[in-house]
Amino acid sequence: MRIVVVGGTGLIGSKLVTRLGEHGHEAVAAAPGTGVDTLTGEGLAEVLAGAQVVVDVSNSPSFEREAVLRFFETSTGNLLAAEAAAGVGHHVAVSIVGTERMPDNGYFAAKIAQERLIEKSGIPFSLVHSTQFFEFARGIADEATVDGKVHIAPVLFQPIAGDDVAQAVGRIAAGSPLNGRTEIAGPERFRMDEFFRRALAAWGDPREVVTDPHARYFGSELSERSLVPEDGATLGAIRYHDWLGGAATGEQAGGR
């Protein structure tokens, strides 16, 4: 199949393009760097010509509340309109586990708006809700740092490797539309504060992790199950300790 991956030069998108190509699909990376801009519509008609599936793993360059909402509404609206014109038969989008549990979070609210556009588009779709990626762990720690200490709530946490995300999304893209959502997560569940205590030690990071029930997660206070999937989620195979031990780059070792 011809599968267009929007955001196909990013962390998950590049892994997905490679994986789909290895399975015999014509995987095309669509991003500003390849001449496709979903915010302006530039290049969309050309890249979607003959495509059976579109996978959207793009992300907003700004996480400011109004900017991120504007990005996902504009980008998704333009993309869905172009897909309808091109006769695309399956739209796959990657979202986040727990979006509906934290509507006060500007980024999560924007993802909810994106999903509603997809659901109302009339194009067969699949929504893949993922937990946090291993690759973003240091960014989470940095965001949670106050006066040199990392403040983390003792809630459930079940991150997943980017390679496992790409595998799950690729399988869904090559299959029949779900016309609904599915959840994916890592194979291990932790207390979030303990995960980061161990992770910082493994990184050689001297910052102290403070267990704080009221610690904010990108502006939102967490409840026990805010960040973990319901029963029945598809679980990845890669454990964080093993992934970290085999990391070859600074990004894999916990960088942004």
C-alpha positions as CSV (number, residue, x, y, z in Angstrom):
1,M,0.0,0.0,0.0
2,R,1.0,3.6,-0.4
3,I,1.0,5.0,3.2
4,V,1.7,8.7,3.8
5,V,3.2,9.4,7.2
6,V,2.6,13.0,8.2
7,G,5.4,14.0,10.5
8,G,7.4,11.3,8.9
9,T,10.8,12.8,9.6
10,G,10.3,13.0,13.4
11,L,11.0,10.5,16.2
12,I,8.1,8.1,15.6
13,G,7.5,9.0,12.0
14,S,11.0,8.1,10.8
15,K,10.8,4.8,12.6
16,L,7.4,4.1,11.1
17,V,8.5,5.0,7.5
18,T,11.4,2.5,7.9
19,R,9.3,-0.2,9.4
20,L,6.5,0.1,6.8
21,G,9.1,0.0,4.0
22,E,10.7,-3.1,5.4
23,H,7.2,-4.8,5.2
24,G,6.8,-3.9,1.5
25,H,4.7,-0.8,1.7
26,E,5.4,2.4,-0.2
27,A,5.9,4.6,2.9
28,V,6.2,8.3,2.2
29,A,7.4,10.9,4.7
30,A,5.4,14.1,4.6
31,A,6.8,17.1,6.5
32,P,7.8,20.7,5.8
33,G,11.3,19.4,5.0
34,T,9.9,17.2,2.3
35,G,7.7,20.0,0.8
36,V,4.5,19.2,2.6
37,D,3.0,21.8,5.0
38,T,-0.3,20.8,6.6
39,L,-0.8,24.3,8.1
40,T,-0.9,25.9,4.6
41,G,-1.9,22.9,2.6
42,E,1.2,23.1,0.5
43,G,2.1,19.8,-1.2
44,L,-0.9,17.9,0.3
45,A,-2.7,17.1,-2.9
46,E,0.5,15.9,-4.5
47,V,1.7,13.6,-1.7
48,L,-1.7,12.1,-1.2
49,A,-2.3,11.1,-4.8
50,G,-2.8,7.3,-4.9
51,A,-2.5,7.0,-1.1
52,Q,-4.6,4.3,0.6
53,V,-3.7,5.3,4.2
54,V,-2.5,8.4,6.0
55,V,-0.8,8.2,9.4
56,D,-0.6,11.5,11.3
57,V,2.2,11.6,13.9
58,S,2.9,15.4,13.5
59,N,3.2,17.7,16.5
60,S,2.8,21.3,17.2
61,P,6.0,23.4,17.4
62,S,4.5,25.3,20.3
63,F,2.8,23.9,23.4
64,E,1.2,27.2,24.4
65,R,-2.5,26.6,24.8
66,E,-3.9,28.7,21.9
67,A,-1.1,27.9,19.6
68,V,-1.3,24.1,20.0
69,L,-5.1,24.2,19.5
70,R,-4.7,26.3,16.4
71,F,-2.0,23.9,15.1
72,F,-4.1,20.7,15.5
73,E,-7.4,22.2,14.3
74,T,-5.8,23.8,11.2
75,S,-3.4,21.0,10.3
76,T,-6.0,18.2,10.8
77,G,-8.7,20.1,9.0
78,N,-6.5,20.7,6.0
79,L,-5.3,17.1,6.0
80,L,-8.8,15.6,6.2
81,A,-10.1,17.8,3.4
82,A,-7.2,16.7,1.2
83,E,-7.7,13.0,2.1
84,A,-11.4,13.3,1.2
85,A,-10.5,14.8,-2.2
86,A,-7.9,12.1,-2.8
87,G,-10.1,9.2,-1.8
88,V,-7.9,8.0,1.1
89,G,-9.6,5.1,2.9
90,H,-8.0,5.1,6.3
91,H,-6.8,7.9,8.6
92,V,-4.6,6.9,11.6
93,A,-3.7,9.4,14.3
94,V,-1.5,9.0,17.3
95,S,-2.8,10.6,20.5
96,I,-2.2,10.2,24.2
97,V,-3.6,7.9,26.9
98,G,-5.7,9.9,29.3
99,T,-6.5,13.0,27.2
100,E,-10.1,13.1,28.4
101,R,-9.0,12.8,32.0
102,M,-7.1,16.1,32.0
103,P,-9.2,18.6,29.9
104,D,-7.6,21.5,31.8
105,N,-4.3,20.6,30.1
106,G,-4.0,22.8,27.0
107,Y,-2.1,20.2,25.0
108,F,-4.5,17.4,25.9
109,A,-7.5,19.6,25.0
110,A,-6.0,20.3,21.6
111,K,-5.6,16.5,21.0
112,I,-9.3,16.0,22.0
113,A,-10.3,18.7,19.4
114,Q,-8.1,16.9,16.8
115,E,-9.8,13.5,17.5
116,R,-13.3,15.1,17.2
117,L,-12.5,16.4,13.8
118,I,-11.3,12.9,12.7
119,E,-14.4,11.2,14.1
120,K,-16.7,13.6,12.3
121,S,-14.8,13.5,9.0
122,G,-16.6,10.6,7.4
123,I,-13.2,9.0,6.6
124,P,-12.6,5.6,8.2
125,F,-10.1,6.0,11.1
126,S,-8.1,4.6,13.8
127,L,-7.0,6.5,17.0
128,V,-3.9,5.1,18.7
129,H,-3.6,6.4,22.3
130,S,-0.1,5.9,23.6
131,T,1.5,6.4,26.9
132,Q,4.7,8.6,27.2
133,F,7.7,7.6,25.2
134,F,11.0,6.6,26.8
135,E,12.7,9.1,24.6
136,F,10.8,12.0,26.4
137,A,11.7,11.0,29.9
138,R,14.4,13.7,30.4
139,G,12.1,16.3,29.1
140,I,9.5,15.3,31.6
141,A,12.1,15.5,34.4
142,D,13.3,18.9,33.2
143,E,9.7,20.2,33.1
144,A,9.1,19.0,36.7
145,T,12.3,20.6,38.1
146,V,11.8,23.3,40.7
147,D,14.9,24.9,42.4
148,G,17.1,22.1,41.2
149,K,14.8,19.3,42.5
150,V,12.5,17.1,40.3
151,H,9.0,17.1,41.8
152,I,7.0,14.0,40.7
153,A,3.7,12.7,41.8
154,P,3.5,9.1,43.1
155,V,1.0,8.0,40.5
156,L,1.0,5.1,38.1
157,F,3.3,5.4,35.0
158,Q,3.7,3.0,32.1
159,P,6.0,4.5,29.4
160,I,6.8,2.9,26.1
161,A,9.7,2.7,23.7
162,G,9.4,4.6,20.4
163,D,10.2,1.4,18.5
164,D,7.3,-0.3,20.1
165,V,5.0,2.6,19.2
166,A,6.1,2.4,15.6
167,Q,5.5,-1.3,15.5
168,A,2.0,-0.9,16.9
169,V,1.0,2.0,14.7
170,G,2.4,0.3,11.6
171,R,0.3,-2.8,12.2
172,I,-2.8,-0.7,12.6
173,A,-2.0,1.3,9.5
174,A,-1.7,-1.8,7.4
175,G,-5.0,-3.3,8.8
176,S,-8.7,-2.4,8.6
177,P,-9.9,0.9,10.2
178,L,-11.0,0.5,13.8
179,N,-13.4,3.4,13.6
180,G,-12.5,3.9,17.3
181,R,-9.5,3.9,19.5
182,T,-6.9,1.5,20.9
183,E,-4.4,2.0,23.6
184,I,-0.7,1.1,23.7
185,A,1.7,1.1,26.6
186,G,5.0,-0.2,27.8
187,P,5.3,-3.7,29.4
188,E,6.1,-2.4,32.9
189,R,4.1,-0.2,35.3
190,F,5.8,1.9,37.9
191,R,5.2,4.6,40.5
192,M,6.1,7.7,38.6
193,D,8.4,9.1,41.3
194,E,10.2,5.8,41.6
195,F,10.7,5.5,37.9
196,F,12.3,8.9,37.8
197,R,14.4,8.2,40.9
198,R,15.9,5.2,39.1
199,A,16.1,6.9,35.8
200,L,18.0,9.9,37.1
201,A,20.4,7.5,38.9
202,A,20.9,5.6,35.6
203,W,21.6,8.8,33.7
204,G,24.1,9.9,36.3
205,D,21.9,12.9,37.0
206,P,22.5,14.3,40.5
207,R,19.1,16.0,40.9
208,E,17.0,14.8,43.8
209,V,13.5,13.4,43.0
210,V,10.9,14.7,45.4
211,T,7.7,12.7,45.9
212,D,5.0,15.4,45.7
213,P,1.3,14.3,45.4
214,H,0.5,17.8,44.1
215,A,3.3,18.0,41.6
216,R,2.2,19.3,38.2
217,Y,2.5,17.4,35.0
218,F,2.9,20.1,32.3
219,G,0.5,22.2,34.3
220,S,-2.0,19.6,35.4
221,E,-2.3,17.8,38.7
222,L,-2.4,14.0,38.3
223,S,-4.7,11.4,39.8
224,E,-3.7,7.8,40.3
225,R,-4.6,6.6,36.8
226,S,-4.3,9.8,34.7
227,L,-1.4,8.4,32.6
228,V,-2.0,4.7,32.3
229,P,-4.3,2.7,30.0
230,E,-7.4,0.8,30.8
231,D,-7.4,-3.0,30.8
232,G,-6.8,-4.5,27.3
233,A,-4.1,-2.2,26.1
234,T,-1.5,-3.6,23.7
235,L,1.8,-3.7,25.5
236,G,5.2,-3.2,24.0
237,A,8.1,-5.7,24.5
238,I,11.0,-3.4,25.4
239,R,11.7,-2.7,29.0
240,Y,13.1,0.6,30.0
241,H,16.2,-0.8,31.7
242,D,17.0,-2.9,28.6
243,W,16.3,0.1,26.3
244,L,18.5,2.4,28.3
245,G,21.3,-0.2,28.4
246,G,21.3,-0.5,24.6
247,A,21.0,3.2,23.9
248,A,23.3,4.4,21.2
249,T,22.5,8.2,21.2
250,G,22.0,10.9,23.7
251,E,18.3,11.2,22.7
252,Q,17.7,7.5,23.5
253,A,19.6,7.9,26.8
254,G,16.9,10.2,28.0
255,G,17.3,13.4,26.0
256,R,14.6,15.3,24.2
